Amino acid sequence: MLTWPSDTRIYLALRPVDMRKSFDSLSAAVMEVLERDPLSGHLFLFRGKGGDKLKALYWDRNGLVIWYKRLEKGRFKWPQRTQPSLEITPQELSLLLDGIYFTKLKRLPLFHAQAAL
């Protein structure tokens, strides 16, 4: 399991990218398409056009890291949205990596102590 600091945010690039891209090209996509800083310490996820490959770009203390996953069967379920990116939670990332379409799941409403009184 991959771990990173608790304040790390996770962004999905919603449009497919060329999986031949590496550090510099993915960093440029983070800056131009997602309008984020690739050296921020946040995690940026990209999916290939076929949907079976995923790359993650992450700044780790003193350099960029790329994780690459290829599914042998099936495709990553990617949200269909009009914006260029979507922020997800670590739990949603775990579901995504396990092949579960997390956007179809229903969450229970959050409990607020003020509302209960």
C-alpha positions as CSV (number, residue, x, y, z in Angstrom):
1,M,0.0,0.0,0.0
2,L,1.3,3.5,-0.8
3,T,1.3,6.0,1.9
4,W,1.9,9.8,2.0
5,P,1.4,12.6,4.5
6,S,-2.2,13.1,5.7
7,D,-2.3,16.6,4.2
8,T,-1.7,15.3,0.7
9,R,-4.5,16.0,-1.7
10,I,-5.3,13.6,-4.6
11,Y,-6.3,14.9,-8.0
12,L,-7.6,12.9,-11.0
13,A,-7.0,14.3,-14.4
14,L,-10.3,13.5,-16.0
15,R,-9.1,13.5,-19.7
16,P,-7.0,10.6,-20.8
17,V,-3.2,11.2,-21.4
18,D,-0.6,9.5,-23.5
19,M,0.9,6.8,-21.2
20,R,4.3,7.4,-22.9
21,K,4.5,10.6,-20.9
22,S,7.1,10.8,-18.1
23,F,8.2,13.2,-15.5
24,D,8.5,16.4,-17.5
25,S,5.4,15.9,-19.7
26,L,3.2,14.9,-16.7
27,S,4.5,17.8,-14.7
28,A,3.5,20.1,-17.6
29,A,0.1,18.5,-17.7
30,V,-0.3,19.2,-14.0
31,M,0.6,22.9,-14.5
32,E,-1.3,23.5,-17.7
33,V,-4.4,21.3,-17.5
34,L,-4.9,20.9,-13.8
35,E,-3.5,24.3,-12.9
36,R,-1.6,22.9,-10.0
37,D,2.0,22.8,-8.8
38,P,3.6,19.4,-9.4
39,L,6.1,20.1,-6.6
40,S,3.3,20.7,-4.1
41,G,3.5,17.3,-2.5
42,H,0.0,16.4,-3.8
43,L,-0.8,13.2,-5.8
44,F,-1.8,13.5,-9.5
45,L,-3.5,10.6,-11.3
46,F,-3.7,10.1,-15.0
47,R,-5.4,7.4,-17.0
48,G,-4.6,6.2,-20.5
49,K,-7.0,6.3,-23.4
50,G,-7.7,2.6,-23.2
51,G,-8.6,2.9,-19.5
52,D,-6.4,0.0,-18.4
53,K,-3.3,2.0,-17.4
54,L,-2.9,4.6,-14.6
55,K,0.1,6.8,-13.7
56,A,0.5,8.8,-10.5
57,L,2.9,11.7,-10.2
58,Y,4.0,12.7,-6.7
59,W,6.7,15.0,-5.3
60,D,8.6,13.1,-2.5
61,R,10.9,15.3,-0.5
62,N,13.7,15.6,-3.1
63,G,12.3,14.4,-6.4
64,L,9.4,13.4,-8.5
65,V,8.0,9.8,-8.3
66,I,5.9,8.0,-10.9
67,W,3.8,5.0,-10.0
68,Y,2.4,3.0,-13.0
69,K,-0.3,0.4,-12.8
70,R,-1.7,-1.7,-15.7
71,L,-4.8,-3.8,-15.3
72,E,-4.5,-7.3,-16.8
73,K,-8.3,-7.4,-17.1
74,G,-10.9,-4.6,-17.1
75,R,-10.6,-0.9,-17.0
76,F,-10.3,1.8,-14.3
77,K,-13.7,3.4,-13.8
78,W,-13.1,7.2,-14.3
79,P,-15.7,9.8,-13.5
80,Q,-17.3,11.6,-16.4
81,R,-17.2,15.3,-15.7
82,T,-16.7,18.5,-17.7
83,Q,-14.0,20.0,-15.4
84,P,-10.4,19.0,-16.1
85,S,-9.8,17.4,-12.7
86,L,-11.5,16.0,-9.6
87,E,-10.2,15.9,-6.1
88,I,-10.8,12.5,-4.3
89,T,-10.2,11.1,-0.9
90,P,-7.7,8.4,0.0
91,Q,-10.6,6.0,0.5
92,E,-11.8,6.7,-3.0
93,L,-8.3,6.2,-4.4
94,S,-8.2,2.8,-2.7
95,L,-11.5,1.9,-4.2
96,L,-10.4,3.1,-7.6
97,L,-7.2,1.0,-7.5
98,D,-9.3,-2.0,-6.4
99,G,-11.4,-1.6,-9.6
100,I,-14.5,-0.3,-7.7
101,Y,-16.4,2.6,-9.4
102,F,-16.5,4.9,-6.3
103,T,-18.7,7.6,-7.8
104,K,-21.7,5.2,-7.9
105,L,-21.4,4.5,-4.1
106,K,-23.8,6.3,-1.7
107,R,-22.4,7.9,1.4
108,L,-24.4,8.1,4.7
109,P,-25.0,11.6,5.8
110,L,-22.5,13.0,8.2
111,F,-23.5,13.3,11.8
112,H,-23.4,16.8,13.3
113,A,-23.8,17.1,17.0
114,Q,-25.4,20.6,16.7
115,A,-28.2,19.2,14.5
116,A,-28.9,16.3,16.9
117,L,-29.9,18.6,19.8
